[in-house]
Amino acid sequence: MLPISSFTQNLSSVLSDPKRSRNEINSFFTRHWGETYIPQTRFQPSYSIPRVTIEHFRSYLTTTAKKHRKCLKAKKALHKALARHHEQTQITSEEIPLLFMDPRFSLKRSETFEAVFLEPLQGKADPIVSEAEMQREKTPSSSVVDGDTLSRPESAASINPQELLNYDAGDGRVFRCYKNLNERLEEYHDLVGALLNNQLASKGEAFWTTVNSYGSLHDELAEAMSRVQTVRKNLQTVNEKIYDRTQRVLQISRSRENRQQLLNKLQDIACLRDAQITVQMLLNQNDYPKALECIETAQEVLHSDLKGVTCFRHLNSQLTELHKVIGKMLQEEFVQLIQKEFGRPCDSIQEAIYQDGQLNPIVLGLMRVKEYRFVQVLKGEVVEAVKNTLRQIVKNRILLCGADLADFDPSLGYNDQMRKMNFEQWFDSLKSVFNAFLLFAQRVQSIQELIMDNIEAPAEATPDCKLTPDSHLKVSASMPCIDKLERKTSEPPSQRSSDVSTCDSSTLNGSATSLEPSPPPAKESSPQASSLSTSAASILAVTCRTASQVCSAISVLTEHALIAAEERACRLLVAKSKDGFLERCTIDQFCEVLESVNEFVMKGRALILNGSGSQSPPPRSPLQACMQQQTTKFVARFHDDRKSKLGNILDSELWRSAAVPKRFQRIADAFVASGLLRDVDEEAENGAETEEETAVELVIDEEKFIVVGTALILMQMIGQYLEVLTALPETSSDLLLYLVELMKNFNSRSCQLILGAGALQLVGLKSISVKNLALASRCLQLVVRFIPSVKREFEGALPEAFKGQLRHLNQVLRDYNDHITEINNKLLSVMEYHAIATMKTWEVKGTIPSPSFTLICKQLDKFYNGLSGILPESMITDIFKQAHENFKATLKVHLSAKGITPHDSLTYGLVNQDYEYYIRSIRAIPCCAEFPKESISEMLYGGSSNGAS
């Protein structure tokens, strides 16, 4: 027998039972006990109980304040404990494992079945245990109070031992204990029920609010239905008395209009029968645009107003085929006219302008028939015409030059024949080619303008297809109704659509036929001249499929012709320059070629801009790019020639003073007059040499330079480099590096030959004399004289980004000055060496002057004779001053070594006489006349001299 406590129920579960209605819940207590189970009477206050006042509470608080505070503190702690307990015992969806909340939960799935009925693997979480329960197990302090669990514990005695057995499920898995599993599932079932009850309780008030609103909504709906019935009765009355009569009138009117349209269609059918005859007549008269216009008019009427007429089911295909045939005829005739026009020779601008009017109707017909392939044909014919023009001019020029044409094959090219020409013949041929190309470009531009006018003319007209007044006169003779068809196609779309909308579909063959015409084509905008911003080759490479694409392609036709001409001219230049012809030209000849090329390119670009009316920059010229490469090669060849020439001259230089031809003196005079170093032409040189002979020295601004011939050649070369800089300023950066390299080579090579004594083995000099050193120094000074002018010219020609390259010229100037200083030091060292060597054999005896001092004075005279006439007097004076100081230092050393002092009056007097002889001898040299007179004592111990000159 089960215990009585097993029949008890939770009062909250009973009151939140979803199966009970709200009335049952409200009457739960009063249904059995009655509504009077709560007493309603109020009792009178007792007279035996004293009345409690505020003073009683104040005395109470004063005596029990500490206990009250303890009570409040305990109450606050109790509230916190209850809140914490509420949080721990609160029922949420987290108490239910995620496995049962999965919308795909099904015991048919093996994974779900194993998770529910099998024990979890060792070390893995139990999938039917919720996260909240696992969290409580991990946190001992969060355990719930006894008696608050959803399931009650069972005693060990009440559990059947069979229920604790684990049954093997295979693969090392065992089934769960069904008793525990049943209790856990019942626990989760109660949790779900409680959650559902809470959810229903929270939504109950909204539900009853909705139910209460149904009554008012039902009343409003009944009132609306009554009003609708009243309106429908009124509409039925209007329909019977007004609408039916009006509809009858409209039906009669529509029937009349349909019959009238049927009559018009029959008349159109009668007129359309003669369409092919009219087209044939126009083709016989070679009037292609009007024939195409007639075909398009007939097709438009056939596709719109007469659509579905059985008797004309083959007419559309016939007209389409005829349309294609006319397109092919127009294409062939266009090719013939273009080839004829491009093959016609022209020698002037008037002949280059297209004046024949045969091309106008052909272009109009091609645009109307939408045969846009003529653009590609025109592109190819332009290229072929450029080739033929170049080939014909080259043949003619070869004939004029008398070249052999026996081996000339146009298919193999004309390079060999062109290489046989000299510069004047080749340059005349090049100018003839440029002139012919410009005339051809003007011819292409005239054809371009003609085609553009014919393309833009239909676009400016109305988009509807209709014949011209002249065509009406010709067509009306054989087809009187064509005017009516044209008037029908030229009607406004709104009027035609309104006429069609009134047509009854039951009046034409009993079938529903749509007579609404298609909307007219939109007007295409003409291309702008700004197409120059896009490459002509990329535009013409696209196959034209619309009129706008044709306009874009035709607008760059002149540019395409000029680019093709420039590419062919590039081949002409490359063919002539393969053997280094242009690189071997003079600077004047190369500048003539460059100027001619730039003039041709500028005229071509002006022709493009004038034809397009755009201010956009033209595309890059291939001819200018080719000339830029040739310019780079020319400058490199120019430098290599002069570099090798200077090297050869230096290797064969005998380091003797050279005679100065008048040509080099004129170069120096021009430099003094203008401040610019330039080479003079050969014609002026030949005329001058017949009058005067060469000079001994080069005079620059009253300064005389006696140098070797290599220095004069280097001066001329520097002038030639600066001429190239003036003619080709765009090569300033390369020219500067080349010129710096040339001057460095001269400096280093001359240093090797003179200071390094390389000239002894190379040219067979017996020794490097003082004169050789002076000539080398003077040559370097001549080059240094021109470096500031060279720097100014390059500073004005170099771009801002390359201004830093001027440091190379500063470095060259420092190197030259260092080399000059080294030569001066070399001269001093030679003089000092001879003085020391002579002083080693000096003996103080009775001979005055002594042989050593006599030899030293002779050597000084010899040194002066070697330097005189080469170096300026001021430089020689500086050298001798330093040599004099060096000799005095050497003399002091020897006197100290020999122990000669003023105490030895005899020996000291002999030394004094030798020194006085030395002073007289050195003052006799012209550059040393300013040296002071001094005795040996003044030289040794200082003091005022006896006299100064």
Secondary structure by P-SEA (a helix, b strand, c coil): ccccccccccaaaaaacccccaaaaaaccccccccccccccccccccccccccaaaaaaaaaacaaaaaaaaaaaaaaaaaaaaaaaaaccccccccccccccccccccaaaaaacccccccccccccccaaaaaaaaccccccccccccbbbbccccccccccbbbbcccccccccaaaaaaaaaaaaaaaaaaaaaaaaaaaaaaaaaaaaaaaaaaaaaaaaaaaaaaaaaaaaaaaccaaaaaaaaaaaaaaaaaaaaaaaaaaaaaacaaaaaaaaaaaacaaaaaaaaaaaaaaaaaccccccccccaaaaaaaaaaaaaaaaaaaaaaaaaaaaaacccccccccccccccaaaaaaaaaaacccaaaaaaaaaaaaaaaaaaaaaaaaaaaaacccccccccccccaaaaaaccaaaaaaaaaaaaaaaaaaaaaaaaaaaaaaaaaacccccccbbbbcaaaaaaaaacccaaaaaaaaaaccaaaaaaaaaacccccccccccccccccccccccccccccccccaaaaaacccccaaaaaaaaaaaaaaaaaaaaaaaaaaaaaaacccccccccaaaaaaaaaaaaaaaaaaaaaaaaaacccccccccaaaaaaaaaaaaaaaaaaaaaaaaaaaaaaaccccbbbbcaaaaaaaaaaaaccbbbbbcaaaaaaaaaccccccccccccccccccaaaaaaaaaaaaaaaaaaacccaaaaaaaaaaaaaaaaaaaaaaaccccccccccccccccaaaaaaaaaaaaaaaacaaaaaaaaaacccccccccaaaaaaaaaaaaaaaaaaaaaaaaaaaaaaaaaaaacccccccccaaaaaaaaaaaaaaaaacccccaaaaaaaaaaaaaaaaaaaaaaaaaacccccaaaaaaaaaaaaaaaaaaaaaccccccbbbbccccccccccccccc
